[in-house]
Each structure stands twice: as C-alpha cells, then as structure tokens.
Amino acid sequence: MPRGYDARMPPAAHPDPALVARLRAAGCVFAEEEASLLATAVEGTPDAAADLERLVVRRVAGEPLEQVLGWAEFAGLRILLEPGVFVPRRRTELLAAEATRLAQAVADDGRVPVVVDLCCGAGAIGAAVAAAVGRIELVAADVDPAAVVAARRNLEPLGARVVAGDLFDALPDDMRGRVDVLAVNAPYVPSAEIAMMPPEARDHEARVALDGGADGLDVHRRVAASAADWLAPGGHLLIETSRGHSPVTAELVIAGGLDARIVRDDELAATVVIGRR
C-alpha cells in the first residue's frame, strides 16, 4: 500500500476511472486507493477540480503520496507533512511502541516522563508517545528545516518544544541528565546505497534524513557516544537500525556506557537497539 494510506479508511466506492488510469500509468500500484485519497483531499474546496488536478500532477511526477496529501498515517495518527520532509515509515512504529512502553513505565511510577524525539522528522514518534501516554515532557529536534516546520505543526499543540539543530547541540541544556526516553530515528542508509532507494525517497526527501555515511552508522556513532550524558539514571536510548547493522549499533551503544539489547519485529521488518543507563 502507499505509505500514507490508512487501510482502516475505506476508499470511495467509485473512484474516477480516468484518474485511476493516469495514476496506474505513472506506476502507482494502488491507483484506486490513491485516487480516492486525492479526491477526498479536495472535497469542499472552492475549485475542487483544479485543486485535484494540481495534486495529481504532483503525484504523477513522482512526489510521494504523503507529501502530496500533506499527511501520513502513523500509529493510528495523522501526521502532518511538508514538501521534502522525511515520510514516517511503518517499520518505525516498533520504535514508537517501545518508546511508549518505557515512557508509560515512568508514568506508572508516578513521574512525568521526559522524552526526546531526536532526528524527529515530522515528529511522528513523539506524537505517538504523547497520544498513548498522555502527560509527558517532550522535546523534538531535527537539523532539516522542513522537518522542524512539520514537527512544530504536529507537536507544539501538544505542549512540546521543537528545536532546530544538529543532534544534541539542538537540545536545551536543562535536558542534560534528565531524559527518560531518548528515541532516535537517525539515517542509516550507506551513502553508496542512496542511489538504489525508491525515487520517491531518493528524489523527494532530504538527503540528510537518509544518508548515514560510508557504512550507514555515522550518526549512530555520534548519538551513542553522547547519549549517556543526557539520560537520567535508568533512562533509555532507542535507535532504529537495520537487521544487518544492529550488532554494530549495539556495540556502539555499549561503548557509550550503556547496556544494550536488540528488539526485532518481523511483521514490520523493523529492528531497534535499546540501551539503558
């Protein structure tokens, strides 16, 4: 399914066959569902036909459906996006679920969980944790300007602080030593493999959100080296990674002074390394 399509939302009964044909000719495998979502997006606008045509032109040109619609479904939430922003993947729902579980444990202990969504993109992980746990102290950070704009739209209404900058340099100093849950969806695609990614990602998402350096682990090294300084005693670092990278990511986390374990979800094709101070 297209990444932004929510299977729980039934498509329109009779999407326009001509629109479906255009989308299918452009390579959209789920053309009927996409046609319904695009048509729904312009319902009630003053010039729906022209608005729909503008969206279709963008989609046929290869722009990700989620960026065309302006939102993606993630963990049952509608996450608002901006053009060029990294689109949250389904596999990252494992990271969000593990972060939620750990934040909830803090809340169950009678404290307000302090959560950081680092390399936050549009803020999907922070939004999912906040929706599930309720009252949390949330800070989200990203170096990509489009991501910061989107994250502010999604997270500031929840009372979160959204900051711009490079990894820990972006965080307010008052977070140091206080973070219960540090969730990180840093880029981990090796530089040489970016060219092999689907065009929707390669051509329409910020490279800084995809490129993990020569072996894919450049950002993981930097995060793992400094995370302990920001974690509260007993706090957790969670890093999404690939199955192949996970043993090395775990070694980096251990070298940073934390315990580490690897969590996998085969259904989501997702892997997360969890470190504990």
Buried (B, 14 or more C-beta within 10 A) or exposed (E): EBBBBBEEEEBBEEBBEEBBEBBBEBEBEBBBBBBBBBBBBBEEEEEEEEBBBEBBEBBBEBBBBBBBBBBBBBBEBBBBBBEBBBBBBBBBBBBBBBBBBBBBBBBEEEEBBBBBBBBBBBBBBBBBBBBBBEEBBBBBBBBBEBBBBBBBBBBEEBEBBBBBEEBBEBBEEEBEEEBBBBBBBBBBBBBEEBEEEEEBBBEBBBEBBBBBBEBBBBBBBBBBBEBBEBBBEEBBBBBBBBEEBBEBBBEBBBEBBBEBEBBEBEEBEBBBBBBBB
